[in-house]
């Protein structure tokens, strides 16, 4: 009995892993990790040197001492309290660059594509609806014409007037 339960649990786990959204999520995580390396390289190789023209080459070197003495003691341990705002600036720039690239290269084109698809779908629905309305109008006109040809007494009139006797 326990063997059968183990098999069903494993089958359930396999079904969970093979669902489309789990696989898509795994692919997104892998691509995101690779993309993070690219963005970090851009920040360290391009952005930091440009900022280094004004100050130091590494953003991590920017810091403020809020409790003296700041530095490293004789025993090699840090002394004082420092705010490492350069590291925060570096992380913020990395985030902003990542967000900009994701938005402009992925989100914006996909939004435009989906909007075009939606417009096409609505246009097709509008044409179909117009055809249905036109067909309904034509059928009503045919009905009205048939009723007019029958006349009041229920006899069919040809619609051609001839001499009266």
Residue, then its C-alpha position, 0 to 999 in steps of 0.5 A: x500500500x505504501x508503494x502505491x502512495x509513493x508512486x502517486x506522490x511522485x506522479x503528483x510532483x512530476x505533474x506539478x513540475x511539468x505544468x507550463x507556468x513552473x517551467x516558464x518560471x524556472x526559465x525566467x529565473x535562469x535568464x534573470x541570473x544571467x541578465x544580472x551578470x550583464x547588468x553588473x558588468x555594465x555598472x562596474x565597467x561603464x557607469x562606475x568609471x564615468x562616476x570615477x572621473x568625478x571621484x573614486x573609481x569604485x562607488x563602493x569607496x563612497x562612505x560617510x563616518x558617523x562615529x569617529x574614529x573611522x578606519x581600521x584599527x591596529x588589530x585589523x578590525x574596523x573602528x567607528x561607524x560608517x554609512x556605506x552609501x556608495x554601495x547603496x548607490x551602486x545597487x540602486x544604479x544596477x536596479x534602475x538599469x535592470x528595470x529600464x532594460x527589462x521595460x524597454x526591451x521586454x515589457x514595452x514591445x510585448x505590451x504593444x504586440x498584445x495591444x495590436x492583437x487585441x485591436x485585431x481581435x476587436x476588429x474581427x468581432x466588429x466585422x462579424x457583428x456588422x455582418x450579423x446585424x446586416x443579415x438581420x436587417x435584410x431578413x426583416x425587410x424580406x419578412x415585411x415585403x412578404x407581409x405586404x404582398x399577402x395583403x389584409x385578406x391573406x391572399x397573395x398579390x403579385x404586386x403588379x397592378x393590372x386593369x380592374x374589372 
